[in-house]
Amino acid sequence: MRRFINYLKESYVELTKKVAWPSWDKLQNSAVVVMVASVILALVVLVIDFCIKHAVSAIYTL
């Protein structure tokens, strides 16, 4: 039990003293980049799905 408590204490010290947390502005910028990248990836998947759907549809109507 003592090892677990020591682990919790060391983890707390590391998170509060040693970790370099990003600023609020950097965090917001990163969130915007992730959202834009997600939308672009979703659009790429949509286009690929649309193309495959029509290609398969064309093959089956032959």
mmCIF file of the N, C-alpha and C atoms, coordinates in Angstrom:
data_MODEL
# 
_entry.id   MODEL 
# 
loop_
_atom_site.group_PDB 
_atom_site.id 
_atom_site.type_symbol 
_atom_site.label_atom_id 
_atom_site.label_alt_id 
_atom_site.label_comp_id 
_atom_site.label_asym_id 
_atom_site.label_entity_id 
_atom_site.label_seq_id 
_atom_site.pdbx_PDB_ins_code 
_atom_site.Cartn_x 
_atom_site.Cartn_y 
_atom_site.Cartn_z 
_atom_site.occupancy 
_atom_site.B_iso_or_equiv 
_atom_site.pdbx_formal_charge 
_atom_site.auth_seq_id 
_atom_site.auth_comp_id 
_atom_site.auth_asym_id 
_atom_site.auth_atom_id 
_atom_site.pdbx_PDB_model_num 
ATOM 1   N N  . MET A 1 1  ? 0.822   -1.189 0.000   1.00 0.00 ? 1  MET A N  1 
ATOM 2   C CA . MET A 1 1  ? 0.000   0.000  0.000   1.00 0.00 ? 1  MET A CA 1 
ATOM 3   C C  . MET A 1 1  ? 0.872   1.261  0.000   1.00 0.00 ? 1  MET A C  1 
ATOM 4   N N  . ARG A 1 2  ? 2.008   1.182  0.698   1.00 0.00 ? 2  ARG A N  1 
ATOM 5   C CA . ARG A 1 2  ? 2.909   2.325  0.784   1.00 0.00 ? 2  ARG A CA 1 
ATOM 6   C C  . ARG A 1 2  ? 3.483   2.663  -0.595  1.00 0.00 ? 2  ARG A C  1 
ATOM 7   N N  . ARG A 1 3  ? 3.754   1.646  -1.406  1.00 0.00 ? 3  ARG A N  1 
ATOM 8   C CA . ARG A 1 3  ? 4.292   1.891  -2.750  1.00 0.00 ? 3  ARG A CA 1 
ATOM 9   C C  . ARG A 1 3  ? 3.263   2.609  -3.612  1.00 0.00 ? 3  ARG A C  1 
ATOM 10  N N  . PHE A 1 4  ? 2.008   2.251  -3.464  1.00 0.00 ? 4  PHE A N  1 
ATOM 11  C CA . PHE A 1 4  ? 0.948   2.892  -4.238  1.00 0.00 ? 4  PHE A CA 1 
ATOM 12  C C  . PHE A 1 4  ? 0.795   4.366  -3.851  1.00 0.00 ? 4  PHE A C  1 
ATOM 13  N N  . ILE A 1 5  ? 0.834   4.650  -2.556  1.00 0.00 ? 5  ILE A N  1 
ATOM 14  C CA . ILE A 1 5  ? 0.729   6.034  -2.092  1.00 0.00 ? 5  ILE A CA 1 
ATOM 15  C C  . ILE A 1 5  ? 1.932   6.838  -2.576  1.00 0.00 ? 5  ILE A C  1 
ATOM 16  N N  . ASN A 1 6  ? 3.107   6.244  -2.527  1.00 0.00 ? 6  ASN A N  1 
ATOM 17  C CA . ASN A 1 6  ? 4.310   6.906  -3.024  1.00 0.00 ? 6  ASN A CA 1 
ATOM 18  C C  . ASN A 1 6  ? 4.184   7.181  -4.525  1.00 0.00 ? 6  ASN A C  1 
ATOM 19  N N  . TYR A 1 7  ? 3.642   6.238  -5.252  1.00 0.00 ? 7  TYR A N  1 
ATOM 20  C CA . TYR A 1 7  ? 3.415   6.415  -6.692  1.00 0.00 ? 7  TYR A CA 1 
ATOM 21  C C  . TYR A 1 7  ? 2.481   7.600  -6.950  1.00 0.00 ? 7  TYR A C  1 
ATOM 22  N N  . LEU A 1 8  ? 1.396   7.688  -6.197  1.00 0.00 ? 8  LEU A N  1 
ATOM 23  C CA . LEU A 1 8  ? 0.459   8.797  -6.356  1.00 0.00 ? 8  LEU A CA 1 
ATOM 24  C C  . LEU A 1 8  ? 1.114   10.137 -6.048  1.00 0.00 ? 8  LEU A C  1 
ATOM 25  N N  . LYS A 1 9  ? 1.907   10.189 -4.992  1.00 0.00 ? 9  LYS A N  1 
ATOM 26  C CA . LYS A 1 9  ? 2.598   11.431 -4.635  1.00 0.00 ? 9  LYS A CA 1 
ATOM 27  C C  . LYS A 1 9  ? 3.582   11.851 -5.720  1.00 0.00 ? 9  LYS A C  1 
ATOM 28  N N  . GLU A 1 10 ? 4.358   10.900 -6.231  1.00 0.00 ? 10 GLU A N  1 
ATOM 29  C CA . GLU A 1 10 ? 5.333   11.214 -7.274  1.00 0.00 ? 10 GLU A CA 1 
ATOM 30  C C  . GLU A 1 10 ? 4.634   11.621 -8.572  1.00 0.00 ? 10 GLU A C  1 
ATOM 31  N N  . SER A 1 11 ? 3.536   10.995 -8.867  1.00 0.00 ? 11 SER A N  1 
ATOM 32  C CA . SER A 1 11 ? 2.779   11.367 -10.065 1.00 0.00 ? 11 SER A CA 1 
ATOM 33  C C  . SER A 1 11 ? 2.250   12.784 -9.948  1.00 0.00 ? 11 SER A C  1 
ATOM 34  N N  . TYR A 1 12 ? 1.748   13.136 -8.792  1.00 0.00 ? 12 TYR A N  1 
ATOM 35  C CA . TYR A 1 12 ? 1.233   14.492 -8.565  1.00 0.00 ? 12 TYR A CA 1 
ATOM 36  C C  . TYR A 1 12 ? 2.345   15.529 -8.720  1.00 0.00 ? 12 TYR A C  1 
ATOM 37  N N  . VAL A 1 13 ? 3.500   15.250 -8.123  1.00 0.00 ? 13 VAL A N  1 
ATOM 38  C CA . VAL A 1 13 ? 4.630   16.175 -8.225  1.00 0.00 ? 13 VAL A CA 1 
ATOM 39  C C  . VAL A 1 13 ? 5.063   16.316 -9.682  1.00 0.00 ? 13 VAL A C  1 
ATOM 40  N N  . GLU A 1 14 ? 5.107   15.227 -10.404 1.00 0.00 ? 14 GLU A N  1 
ATOM 41  C CA . GLU A 1 14 ? 5.521   15.284 -11.795 1.00 0.00 ? 14 GLU A CA 1 
ATOM 42  C C  . GLU A 1 14 ? 4.531   16.092 -12.636 1.00 0.00 ? 14 GLU A C  1 
ATOM 43  N N  . LEU A 1 15 ? 3.248   15.889 -12.409 1.00 0.00 ? 15 LEU A N  1 
ATOM 44  C CA . LEU A 1 15 ? 2.241   16.611 -13.184 1.00 0.00 ? 15 LEU A CA 1 
ATOM 45  C C  . LEU A 1 15 ? 2.199   18.095 -12.851 1.00 0.00 ? 15 LEU A C  1 
ATOM 46  N N  . THR A 1 16 ? 2.497   18.460 -11.610 1.00 0.00 ? 16 THR A N  1 
ATOM 47  C CA . THR A 1 16 ? 2.405   19.870 -11.226 1.00 0.00 ? 16 THR A CA 1 
ATOM 48  C C  . THR A 1 16 ? 3.717   20.624 -11.391 1.00 0.00 ? 16 THR A C  1 
ATOM 49  N N  . LYS A 1 17 ? 4.855   19.957 -11.279 1.00 0.00 ? 17 LYS A N  1 
ATOM 50  C CA . LYS A 1 17 ? 6.146   20.658 -11.293 1.00 0.00 ? 17 LYS A CA 1 
ATOM 51  C C  . LYS A 1 17 ? 6.961   20.419 -12.569 1.00 0.00 ? 17 LYS A C  1 
ATOM 52  N N  . LYS A 1 18 ? 6.865   19.237 -13.166 1.00 0.00 ? 18 LYS A N  1 
ATOM 53  C CA . LYS A 1 18 ? 7.791   18.885 -14.239 1.00 0.00 ? 18 LYS A CA 1 
ATOM 54  C C  . LYS A 1 18 ? 7.183   18.939 -15.640 1.00 0.00 ? 18 LYS A C  1 
ATOM 55  N N  . VAL A 1 19 ? 5.878   18.831 -15.756 1.00 0.00 ? 19 VAL A N  1 
ATOM 56  C CA . VAL A 1 19 ? 5.239   18.816 -17.064 1.00 0.00 ? 19 VAL A CA 1 
ATOM 57  C C  . VAL A 1 19 ? 5.073   20.248 -17.566 1.00 0.00 ? 19 VAL A C  1 
ATOM 58  N N  . ALA A 1 20 ? 5.433   20.460 -18.829 1.00 0.00 ? 20 ALA A N  1 
ATOM 59  C CA . ALA A 1 20 ? 5.261   21.781 -19.446 1.00 0.00 ? 20 ALA A CA 1 
ATOM 60  C C  . ALA A 1 20 ? 3.907   21.787 -20.151 1.00 0.00 ? 20 ALA A C  1 
ATOM 61  N N  . TRP A 1 21 ? 2.912   22.385 -19.516 1.00 0.00 ? 21 TRP A N  1 
ATOM 62  C CA . TRP A 1 21 ? 1.576   22.430 -20.082 1.00 0.00 ? 21 TRP A CA 1 
ATOM 63  C C  . TRP A 1 21 ? 1.498   23.542 -21.131 1.00 0.00 ? 21 TRP A C  1 
ATOM 64  N N  . PRO A 1 22 ? 0.748   23.329 -22.218 1.00 0.00 ? 22 PRO A N  1 
ATOM 65  C CA . PRO A 1 22 ? 0.637   24.378 -23.241 1.00 0.00 ? 22 PRO A CA 1 
ATOM 66  C C  . PRO A 1 22 ? -0.205  25.547 -22.732 1.00 0.00 ? 22 PRO A C  1 
ATOM 67  N N  . SER A 1 23 ? 0.030   26.696 -23.343 1.00 0.00 ? 23 SER A N  1 
ATOM 68  C CA . SER A 1 23 ? -0.773  27.856 -22.973 1.00 0.00 ? 23 SER A CA 1 
ATOM 69  C C  . SER A 1 23 ? -2.171  27.701 -23.573 1.00 0.00 ? 23 SER A C  1 
ATOM 70  N N  . TRP A 1 24 ? -3.093  28.549 -23.114 1.00 0.00 ? 24 TRP A N  1 
ATOM 71  C CA . TRP A 1 24 ? -4.479  28.473 -23.587 1.00 0.00 ? 24 TRP A CA 1 
ATOM 72  C C  . TRP A 1 24 ? -4.554  28.747 -25.082 1.00 0.00 ? 24 TRP A C  1 
ATOM 73  N N  . ASP A 1 25 ? -3.754  29.697 -25.584 1.00 0.00 ? 25 ASP A N  1 
ATOM 74  C CA . ASP A 1 25 ? -3.765  30.023 -27.011 1.00 0.00 ? 25 ASP A CA 1 
ATOM 75  C C  . ASP A 1 25 ? -3.254  28.851 -27.853 1.00 0.00 ? 25 ASP A C  1 
ATOM 76  N N  . LYS A 1 26 ? -2.183  28.228 -27.416 1.00 0.00 ? 26 LYS A N  1 
ATOM 77  C CA . LYS A 1 26 ? -1.650  27.073 -28.146 1.00 0.00 ? 26 LYS A CA 1 
ATOM 78  C C  . LYS A 1 26 ? -2.649  25.918 -28.132 1.00 0.00 ? 26 LYS A C  1 
ATOM 79  N N  . LEU A 1 27 ? -3.317  25.746 -27.009 1.00 0.00 ? 27 LEU A N  1 
ATOM 80  C CA . LEU A 1 27 ? -4.310  24.682 -26.896 1.00 0.00 ? 27 LEU A CA 1 
ATOM 81  C C  . LEU A 1 27 ? -5.474  24.913 -27.843 1.00 0.00 ? 27 LEU A C  1 
ATOM 82  N N  . GLN A 1 28 ? -5.939  26.160 -27.944 1.00 0.00 ? 28 GLN A N  1 
ATOM 83  C CA . GLN A 1 28 ? -7.025  26.482 -28.863 1.00 0.00 ? 28 GLN A CA 1 
ATOM 84  C C  . GLN A 1 28 ? -6.592  26.293 -30.314 1.00 0.00 ? 28 GLN A C  1 
ATOM 85  N N  . ASN A 1 29 ? -5.385  26.723 -30.645 1.00 0.00 ? 29 ASN A N  1 
ATOM 86  C CA . ASN A 1 29 ? -4.886  26.545 -32.006 1.00 0.00 ? 29 ASN A CA 1 
ATOM 87  C C  . ASN A 1 29 ? -4.785  25.069 -32.375 1.00 0.00 ? 29 ASN A C  1 
ATOM 88  N N  . SER A 1 30 ? -4.313  24.262 -31.453 1.00 0.00 ? 30 SER A N  1 
ATOM 89  C CA . SER A 1 30 ? -4.208  22.826 -31.708 1.00 0.00 ? 30 SER A CA 1 
ATOM 90  C C  . SER A 1 30 ? -5.585  22.206 -31.906 1.00 0.00 ? 30 SER A C  1 
ATOM 91  N N  . ALA A 1 31 ? -6.559  22.650 -31.129 1.00 0.00 ? 31 ALA A N  1 
ATOM 92  C CA . ALA A 1 31 ? -7.917  22.121 -31.266 1.00 0.00 ? 31 ALA A CA 1 
ATOM 93  C C  . ALA A 1 31 ? -8.498  22.479 -32.629 1.00 0.00 ? 31 ALA A C  1 
ATOM 94  N N  . VAL A 1 32 ? -8.239  23.693 -33.097 1.00 0.00 ? 32 VAL A N  1 
ATOM 95  C CA . VAL A 1 32 ? -8.727  24.112 -34.412 1.00 0.00 ? 32 VAL A CA 1 
ATOM 96  C C  . VAL A 1 32 ? -8.069  23.274 -35.503 1.00 0.00 ? 32 VAL A C  1 
ATOM 97  N N  . VAL A 1 33 ? -6.779  23.026 -35.386 1.00 0.00 ? 33 VAL A N  1 
ATOM 98  C CA . VAL A 1 33 ? -6.076  22.208 -36.376 1.00 0.00 ? 33 VAL A CA 1 
ATOM 99  C C  . VAL A 1 33 ? -6.664  20.799 -36.420 1.00 0.00 ? 33 VAL A C  1 
ATOM 100 N N  . VAL A 1 34 ? -6.938  20.235 -35.270 1.00 0.00 ? 34 VAL A N  1 
ATOM 101 C CA . VAL A 1 34 ? -7.514  18.884 -35.215 1.00 0.00 ? 34 VAL A CA 1 
ATOM 102 C C  . VAL A 1 34 ? -8.906  18.865 -35.842 1.00 0.00 ? 34 VAL A C  1 
ATOM 103 N N  . MET A 1 35 ? -9.724  19.874 -35.568 1.00 0.00 ? 35 MET A N  1 
ATOM 104 C CA . MET A 1 35 ? -11.074 19.927 -36.148 1.00 0.00 ? 35 MET A CA 1 
ATOM 105 C C  . MET A 1 35 ? -11.025 20.079 -37.658 1.00 0.00 ? 35 MET A C  1 
ATOM 106 N N  . VAL A 1 36 ? -10.153 20.943 -38.154 1.00 0.00 ? 36 VAL A N  1 
ATOM 107 C CA . VAL A 1 36 ? -10.041 21.138 -39.602 1.00 0.00 ? 36 VAL A CA 1 
ATOM 108 C C  . VAL A 1 36 ? -9.537  19.859 -40.268 1.00 0.00 ? 36 VAL A C  1 
ATOM 109 N N  . ALA A 1 37 ? -8.548  19.221 -39.686 1.00 0.00 ? 37 ALA A N  1 
ATOM 110 C CA . ALA A 1 37 ? -8.031  17.975 -40.238 1.00 0.00 ? 37 ALA A CA 1 
ATOM 111 C C  . ALA A 1 37 ? -9.108  16.894 -40.240 1.00 0.00 ? 37 ALA A C  1 
ATOM 112 N N  . SER A 1 38 ? -9.939  16.842 -39.212 1.00 0.00 ? 38 SER A N  1 
ATOM 113 C CA . SER A 1 38 ? -11.018 15.853 -39.146 1.00 0.00 ? 38 SER A CA 1 
ATOM 114 C C  . SER A 1 38 ? -12.050 16.092 -40.238 1.00 0.00 ? 38 SER A C  1 
ATOM 115 N N  . VAL A 1 39 ? -12.390 17.353 -40.485 1.00 0.00 ? 39 VAL A N  1 
ATOM 116 C CA . VAL A 1 39 ? -13.359 17.672 -41.545 1.00 0.00 ? 39 VAL A CA 1 
ATOM 117 C C  . VAL A 1 39 ? -12.783 17.312 -42.912 1.00 0.00 ? 39 VAL A C  1 
ATOM 118 N N  . ILE A 1 40 ? -11.514 17.627 -43.134 1.00 0.00 ? 40 ILE A N  1 
ATOM 119 C CA . ILE A 1 40 ? -10.889 17.295 -44.415 1.00 0.00 ? 40 ILE A CA 1 
ATOM 120 C C  . ILE A 1 40 ? -10.853 15.790 -44.615 1.00 0.00 ? 40 ILE A C  1 
ATOM 121 N N  . LEU A 1 41 ? -10.488 15.043 -43.601 1.00 0.00 ? 41 LEU A N  1 
ATOM 122 C CA . LEU A 1 41 ? -10.455 13.586 -43.699 1.00 0.00 ? 41 LEU A CA 1 
ATOM 123 C C  . LEU A 1 41 ? -11.853 13.028 -43.956 1.00 0.00 ? 41 LEU A C  1 
ATOM 124 N N  . ALA A 1 42 ? -12.860 13.573 -43.309 1.00 0.00 ? 42 ALA A N  1 
ATOM 125 C CA . ALA A 1 42 ? -14.236 13.119 -43.532 1.00 0.00 ? 42 ALA A CA 1 
ATOM 126 C C  . ALA A 1 42 ? -14.664 13.390 -44.969 1.00 0.00 ? 42 ALA A C  1 
ATOM 127 N N  . LEU A 1 43 ? -14.285 14.523 -45.522 1.00 0.00 ? 43 LEU A N  1 
ATOM 128 C CA . LEU A 1 43 ? -14.629 14.830 -46.912 1.00 0.00 ? 43 LEU A CA 1 
ATOM 129 C C  . LEU A 1 43 ? -13.912 13.899 -47.880 1.00 0.00 ? 43 LEU A C  1 
ATOM 130 N N  . VAL A 1 44 ? -12.659 13.579 -47.601 1.00 0.00 ? 44 VAL A N  1 
ATOM 131 C CA . VAL A 1 44 ? -11.923 12.638 -48.452 1.00 0.00 ? 44 VAL A CA 1 
ATOM 132 C C  . VAL A 1 44 ? -12.596 11.269 -48.432 1.00 0.00 ? 44 VAL A C  1 
ATOM 133 N N  . VAL A 1 45 ? -12.979 10.804 -47.254 1.00 0.00 ? 45 VAL A N  1 
ATOM 134 C CA . VAL A 1 45 ? -13.660 9.513  -47.143 1.00 0.00 ? 45 VAL A CA 1 
ATOM 135 C C  . VAL A 1 45 ? -15.003 9.558  -47.872 1.00 0.00 ? 45 VAL A C  1 
ATOM 136 N N  . LEU A 1 46 ? -15.716 10.667 -47.786 1.00 0.00 ? 46 LEU A N  1 
ATOM 137 C CA . LEU A 1 46 ? -16.990 10.826 -48.488 1.00 0.00 ? 46 LEU A CA 1 
ATOM 138 C C  . LEU A 1 46 ? -16.797 10.724 -49.995 1.00 0.00 ? 46 LEU A C  1 
ATOM 139 N N  . VAL A 1 47 ? -15.789 11.389 -50.534 1.00 0.00 ? 47 VAL A N  1 
ATOM 140 C CA . VAL A 1 47 ? -15.526 11.351 -51.975 1.00 0.00 ? 47 VAL A CA 1 
ATOM 141 C C  . VAL A 1 47 ? -15.136 9.943  -52.413 1.00 0.00 ? 47 VAL A C  1 
ATOM 142 N N  . ILE A 1 48 ? -14.285 9.285  -51.647 1.00 0.00 ? 48 ILE A N  1 
ATOM 143 C CA . ILE A 1 48 ? -13.882 7.918  -51.986 1.00 0.00 ? 48 ILE A CA 1 
ATOM 144 C C  . ILE A 1 48 ? -15.083 6.992  -51.944 1.00 0.00 ? 48 ILE A C  1 
ATOM 145 N N  . ASP A 1 49 ? -15.930 7.128  -50.941 1.00 0.00 ? 49 ASP A N  1 
ATOM 146 C CA . ASP A 1 49 ? -17.128 6.305  -50.824 1.00 0.00 ? 49 ASP A CA 1 
ATOM 147 C C  . ASP A 1 49 ? -18.067 6.539  -52.009 1.00 0.00 ? 49 ASP A C  1 
ATOM 148 N N  . PHE A 1 50 ? -18.224 7.798  -52.390 1.00 0.00 ? 50 PHE A N  1 
ATOM 149 C CA . PHE A 1 50 ? -19.082 8.141  -53.519 1.00 0.00 ? 50 PHE A CA 1 
ATOM 150 C C  . PHE A 1 50 ? -18.544 7.515  -54.811 1.00 0.00 ? 50 PHE A C  1 
ATOM 151 N N  . CYS A 1 51 ? -17.241 7.608  -55.036 1.00 0.00 ? 51 CYS A N  1 
ATOM 152 C CA . CYS A 1 51 ? -16.636 7.038  -56.249 1.00 0.00 ? 51 CYS A CA 1 
ATOM 153 C C  . CYS A 1 51 ? -16.765 5.516  -56.283 1.00 0.00 ? 51 CYS A C  1 
ATOM 154 N N  . ILE A 1 52 ? -16.501 4.872  -55.173 1.00 0.00 ? 52 ILE A N  1 
ATOM 155 C CA . ILE A 1 52 ? -16.595 3.410  -55.128 1.00 0.00 ? 52 ILE A CA 1 
ATOM 156 C C  . ILE A 1 52 ? -18.040 2.969  -55.329 1.00 0.00 ? 52 ILE A C  1 
ATOM 157 N N  . LYS A 1 53 ? -18.981 3.694  -54.735 1.00 0.00 ? 53 LYS A N  1 
ATOM 158 C CA . LYS A 1 53 ? -20.397 3.363  -54.882 1.00 0.00 ? 53 LYS A CA 1 
ATOM 159 C C  . LYS A 1 53 ? -20.802 3.405  -56.355 1.00 0.00 ? 53 LYS A C  1 
ATOM 160 N N  . HIS A 1 54 ? -20.416 4.459  -57.053 1.00 0.00 ? 54 HIS A N  1 
ATOM 161 C CA . HIS A 1 54 ? -20.790 4.573  -58.458 1.00 0.00 ? 54 HIS A CA 1 
ATOM 162 C C  . HIS A 1 54 ? -20.027 3.580  -59.332 1.00 0.00 ? 54 HIS A C  1 
ATOM 163 N N  . ALA A 1 55 ? -18.790 3.269  -59.000 1.00 0.00 ? 55 ALA A N  1 
ATOM 164 C CA . ALA A 1 55 ? -18.029 2.282  -59.766 1.00 0.00 ? 55 ALA A CA 1 
ATOM 165 C C  . ALA A 1 55 ? -18.651 0.896  -59.617 1.00 0.00 ? 55 ALA A C  1 
ATOM 166 N N  . VAL A 1 56 ? -18.990 0.514  -58.414 1.00 0.00 ? 56 VAL A N  1 
ATOM 167 C CA . VAL A 1 56 ? -19.616 -0.787 -58.183 1.00 0.00 ? 56 VAL A CA 1 
ATOM 168 C C  . VAL A 1 56 ? -20.991 -0.832 -58.831 1.00 0.00 ? 56 VAL A C  1 
ATOM 169 N N  . SER A 1 57 ? -21.699 0.238  -58.759 1.00 0.00 ? 57 SER A N  1 
ATOM 170 C CA . SER A 1 57 ? -23.019 0.334  -59.374 1.00 0.00 ? 57 SER A CA 1 
ATOM 171 C C  . SER A 1 57 ? -22.916 0.172  -60.893 1.00 0.00 ? 57 SER A C  1 
ATOM 172 N N  . ALA A 1 58 ? -21.916 0.791  -61.493 1.00 0.00 ? 58 ALA A N  1 
ATOM 173 C CA . ALA A 1 58 ? -21.702 0.672  -62.931 1.00 0.00 ? 58 ALA A CA 1 
ATOM 174 C C  . ALA A 1 58 ? -21.315 -0.727 -63.322 1.00 0.00 ? 58 ALA A C  1 
ATOM 175 N N  . ILE A 1 59 ? -20.516 -1.389 -62.509 1.00 0.00 ? 59 ILE A N  1 
ATOM 176 C CA . ILE A 1 59 ? -20.099 -2.766 -62.804 1.00 0.00 ? 59 ILE A CA 1 
ATOM 177 C C  . ILE A 1 59 ? -21.277 -3.719 -62.729 1.00 0.00 ? 59 ILE A C  1 
ATOM 178 N N  . TYR A 1 60 ? -22.153 -3.544 -61.735 1.00 0.00 ? 60 TYR A N  1 
ATOM 179 C CA . TYR A 1 60 ? -23.294 -4.439 -61.572 1.00 0.00 ? 60 TYR A CA 1 
ATOM 180 C C  . TYR A 1 60 ? -24.353 -4.248 -62.640 1.00 0.00 ? 60 TYR A C  1 
ATOM 181 N N  . THR A 1 61 ? -24.422 -3.075 -63.258 1.00 0.00 ? 61 THR A N  1 
ATOM 182 C CA . THR A 1 61 ? -25.434 -2.857 -64.289 1.00 0.00 ? 61 THR A CA 1 
ATOM 183 C C  . THR A 1 61 ? -24.983 -3.370 -65.645 1.00 0.00 ? 61 THR A C  1 
ATOM 184 N N  . LEU A 1 62 ? -23.764 -3.840 -65.791 1.00 0.00 ? 62 LEU A N  1 
ATOM 185 C CA . LEU A 1 62 ? -23.287 -4.363 -67.067 1.00 0.00 ? 62 LEU A CA 1 
ATOM 186 C C  . LEU A 1 62 ? -23.945 -5.662 -67.397 1.00 0.00 ? 62 LEU A C  1 
# 
